[in-house]
C-alpha cells in the first residue's frame, strides 16, 4: 500500500502547489448536487441522495448527467440535458460551496513561507473564474488554469505545464494535488510530485493506492508535511537531514 509519508531523499524544493478544484481545493458537491437534482425534478424523476452524487463530481458534467439519466441516452437528449445542467449550476456556483476544512490554514501557510499556489481544473473558465472569485481567492492564486485555457485537458500534462509557465515555476518544484486518476496522470506526465486528496470525491470502488501518485493525504493539513520551501543547500548529501 502506498505510504502517505513524504519521501526522505528529495532533490527539489517546493515553489508552487497546484490544486484541482472540485473535490480538492473546494467542496463543490452541494451546489452540483442541487443542479442535478433540480434537473431530475424538471424531468419528472426522483432526486438522488447527496452521498450518491458526491463521488461523481470530479468526473465532470457529462458523468453527472449519466449518473442521473443513464448511459444510453440519444446524443441530442444527452446534450440538451447537459446544457440545462450547466445552466442550473452556473446560476448557483457558490451558494453552499466552501473550501475544505483546513484549506484556508494551508493556503496561509503556503503564502507565509513564500511559496505560491494555483488551480488547475477541467472546469470551464466561465464557471471556474467566478467560483474562485466568490471564494475570495482570485488575487491570491498565482495561476488559474481552466479546462479551456489550453487546447488540451487533464490527463494531458499541458494545462499543468501552462500553470508552471504562468506561475514562473519549474515542474520538478511543483506539487499537484487531486482526487481523480486524471489528476495524477497529468501531474506525473508533467514531472511534478503528485498527491491524492483522499478526502475528496473518491468512492469505495476506486483504489487511489494504484494511481501512481507519490503519496496520499487523508486530510488537507497533511499537505504541509510535503512542503519544503527552502532550497536544499548545495553541499547536502542524499538522505542527509538538515
C-alpha positions in Angstrom: 0.0 0.0 0.0 1.3 3.4 -0.9 2.5 5.4 2.1 1.4 8.9 2.8 4.7 9.7 4.4 6.8 12.2 2.5 9.9 10.9 0.7 13.1 11.5 2.7 15.5 11.8 -0.3 14.2 14.9 -2.0 16.0 16.6 -4.9 13.9 19.7 -5.2 12.3 22.4 -3.1 8.7 23.5 -3.3 7.9 26.5 -5.4 4.3 26.1 -6.2 1.4 23.9 -5.0 -1.3 23.3 -7.6 -4.8 22.1 -6.7 -7.5 20.5 -8.6 -10.7 22.4 -7.9 -13.7 20.1 -7.3 -13.0 17.7 -4.5 -9.6 19.0 -3.7 -9.5 22.8 -3.1 -13.2 23.3 -2.6 -16.2 21.1 -1.7 -18.4 22.0 -4.6 -20.6 18.9 -4.3 -23.5 20.6 -2.6 -24.1 23.0 -5.5 -23.5 20.4 -8.1 -25.9 18.0 -6.4 -28.5 20.8 -6.3 -28.1 21.3 -10.0 -28.5 17.6 -10.8 -31.5 17.1 -8.5 -33.2 20.2 -9.9 -32.7 18.9 -13.4 -34.1 15.5 -12.4 -37.2 17.1 -10.9 -37.7 19.2 -14.0 -37.7 16.0 -16.0 -40.1 14.3 -13.7 -37.6 12.0 -12.0 -36.8 11.3 -8.3 -33.8 13.0 -6.7 -30.6 11.3 -5.8 -29.0 11.2 -2.3 -26.2 13.7 -1.9 -23.8 10.8 -1.0 -24.5 9.1 -4.3 -23.8 12.3 -6.3 -20.8 13.4 -4.3 -18.4 10.8 -5.5 -19.2 11.5 -9.2 -18.5 15.3 -9.0 -14.8 15.1 -10.0 -15.7 13.2 -13.2 -17.4 16.3 -14.8 -20.8 17.4 -16.1 -21.1 14.5 -18.5 -20.7 12.0 -15.8 -23.2 13.8 -13.6 -25.8 13.7 -16.3 -25.2 10.0 -17.0 -25.5 9.3 -13.3 -29.0 10.8 -13.2 -30.3 9.7 -16.6 -28.3 6.6 -17.6 -25.5 6.0 -20.2 -27.6 5.1 -23.2 -29.2 8.4 -24.0 -29.6 9.7 -27.6 -26.9 12.2 -28.3 -29.4 15.1 -28.8 -31.1 14.3 -25.5 -27.8 14.0 -23.6 -26.6 17.3 -25.0 -29.8 19.1 -24.0 -29.7 17.7 -20.5 -26.0 18.6 -20.1 -26.6 22.1 -21.3 -29.5 22.6 -18.9 -27.5 21.1 -16.0 -24.7 23.6 -16.6 -27.3 26.4 -16.8 -28.7 25.5 -13.4 -25.2 25.0 -11.9 -23.9 28.3 -13.4 -26.7 30.2 -11.6 -25.8 28.6 -8.3 -22.0 28.3 -8.4 -21.2 29.2 -4.9 -24.3 29.0 -2.8 -23.1 26.2 -0.5 -19.6 25.6 -1.9 -16.8 26.1 0.7 -13.1 25.4 1.0 -12.4 22.1 2.6 -11.8 22.2 6.3 -8.2 23.2 7.0 -7.6 24.5 3.4 -7.6 28.2 4.5 -4.9 27.5 7.1 -2.8 25.6 4.5 -3.1 28.4 2.0 -2.0 30.8 4.6 1.0 28.6 5.4 2.0 28.4 1.8 2.0 32.1 1.4 3.6 32.8 4.8 6.5 30.6 3.6 7.0 32.5 0.3 5.6 29.7 -1.8 2.9 30.0 -4.4 -0.3 28.1 -5.1 -2.7 27.9 -8.1 -5.6 25.9 -9.5 -5.7 23.6 -12.5 -9.1 22.2 -13.3 -11.0 20.7 -16.2 -13.9 23.0 -15.3 -14.5 25.6 -18.0 -13.4 29.2 -17.3 -16.9 30.7 -17.3 -17.5 28.6 -14.2 -14.0 28.4 -12.7 -13.3 32.1 -12.6 -16.5 33.4 -10.9 -16.3 30.5 -8.4 -12.7 31.3 -7.4 -13.7 35.0 -7.2 -16.7 34.1 -4.9 -14.4 32.2 -2.7 -12.2 35.3 -2.4 -9.1 33.7 -3.9 -8.6 35.3 -7.3 -6.0 37.8 -6.2 -4.1 35.2 -4.1 -3.7 32.5 -6.7 -0.5 32.5 -8.8 -2.4 30.9 -11.7 -5.9 29.7 -12.5 -6.0 27.2 -15.4 -9.4 26.0 -16.6 -10.4 23.2 -18.9 -10.4 25.6 -21.9 -7.3 27.6 -21.0 -5.2 25.4 -23.3 -6.2 23.1 -26.2 -5.8 20.0 -24.0 -7.4 18.9 -20.7 -6.2 16.6 -18.0 -5.0 13.8 -18.1 -2.8 15.6 -20.7 0.0 17.5 -18.9 -0.3 20.7 -21.0 -2.6 22.5 -18.5 -0.1 21.8 -15.7 2.8 22.9 -17.7 0.9 26.1 -18.6 0.4 26.6 -14.9 4.2 26.3 -14.4 4.8 29.0 -17.0 2.1 31.3 -15.6 3.5 30.9 -12.0 7.1 31.1 -13.2 7.8 27.7 -11.6 9.8 24.6 -12.6 7.6 21.5 -12.8 10.0 19.5 -10.7 9.5 22.1 -7.9 5.7 21.8 -8.1 3.2 19.6 -6.2 -0.1 18.7 -7.8 -2.9 17.6 -5.6 -6.1 16.0 -7.0 -8.8 13.4 -6.3 -9.1 11.8 -9.7 -6.8 9.4 -11.6 -6.6 12.0 -14.4 -5.1 14.5 -12.0 -2.3 12.0 -11.1 -1.7 11.0 -14.7 -1.4 14.7 -15.7 0.9 15.6 -12.8 3.2 12.6 -13.3 3.4 13.3 -17.1 4.4 16.9 -16.3 7.2 15.8 -13.9 5.6 17.0 -10.7 5.2 15.5 -7.3 1.6 14.1 -7.2 -0.6 13.7 -4.2 -4.1 12.1 -4.0 -6.6 14.0 -1.9 -8.4 11.0 -0.4 -10.7 13.4 1.5 -12.1 14.4 -1.9 -14.7 12.7 -4.1 -13.3 9.1 -4.1 -15.7 6.2 -3.7 -15.1 2.7 -2.4 -14.9 1.3 -5.9 -11.7 3.2 -6.5 -8.2 2.3 -5.4 -6.1 5.5 -5.2 -3.1 3.5 -4.0 -2.9 2.2 -7.6 -2.9 5.6 -9.3 0.8 6.0 -9.3 0.9 9.1 -7.0 3.9 10.0 -4.8 1.6 10.0 -1.8 -1.9 10.2 -0.4 -3.3 12.7 2.1 -6.4 11.9 4.1 -6.7 15.5 5.5 -5.8 18.8 3.9 -3.4 19.7 6.7 -1.2 16.7 5.9 -0.1 18.6 2.8 2.1 20.8 5.0 4.4 17.8 5.6 5.2 17.6 1.9 6.2 21.3 1.6 9.9 22.2 1.5 10.0 26.0 1.0 13.8 26.4 1.2 16.2 25.2 -1.5 18.5 22.3 -0.3 22.0 23.6 0.4 24.3 22.5 -2.4 26.5 20.5 -0.1 23.6 18.4 1.4 24.2 14.8 0.6 21.3 12.4 -0.4 19.5 11.3 2.7 21.2 13.8 4.9 18.9 15.8 7.3 19.4 19.5 7.8 
